[in-house]
């Protein structure tokens, strides 16, 4: 019983760590995209570009994760 709870806690901690890393990578890409926008003024941030980039990253990440998990099974 104790071994099972230790294993569950370990899996939970590893998953949380992976999620934090993924958020950091996505945020870095998003902010880098804002900094090096097409005209250099960050105009992408003024429009809906940031939302579109976020949605593309989010949906793309979900899709890639699902496909890789299915391929691993």
N, C-alpha and C positions, 0 to 999 in steps of 0.2 A: 504494500500500500504506500509506504513512504517512498520507495523507489519510483513508483508511478507519478507521484506528485512532484518529485524532483525533476523527472523527465519532462512533465508538462510545463513546469516553470522554466526549464531550460529552453524548450521550444518557443515559449511565449517571449522570452527575452531575446532570442535570436531573431524572431519575426519582427519584433519592435525595432531592433537595431537595423535590420534590412529596410524597413519602412522609413526610418529616419534617413538612411543613406540615399534612398530613392528620392525622397522629398528634397534633400540638399542638391542632388544632381539636377532635378527638374527646375528648382528655383534658380540655380546657377545658369542653366541654359536660358531660362526666361529672362533673367536680368541681363545676361550677355546680349541676347537678342534686342533688348530695348536699347542698350548702349551703342550697339553697332547697327542701328536701324539704317534704312536706305539713304536718308539724307543726313545722318549724323546728329540730328536734333532730338532724337527720341520721339519722333512723330508717331511711331507705331503705338506708343503708350497712350497718345491722345485719342486715337480711334478705338475701334473694337479689336484691334490687332492682338492685344495682349490676351484678351479672352479667347480668341481663336487659337492662339499659340498654346495657351493652357489646356484648352479642350483637346487639341491635337495631341499634346503630350500625354494627357490623362487617358484618353481613349486608346491611343496607340500603345501605351504601357499596359493597359488592361488586356488588349488584344494580343500583344506579344507575350505577356505572361501566361495567358490562357493557352496559346498555341504551344509554347515551350513546355508547359506542364503536361499537356496532352501528349506531346511527342516523348516526354520522359516516361510516361506510364506504359 
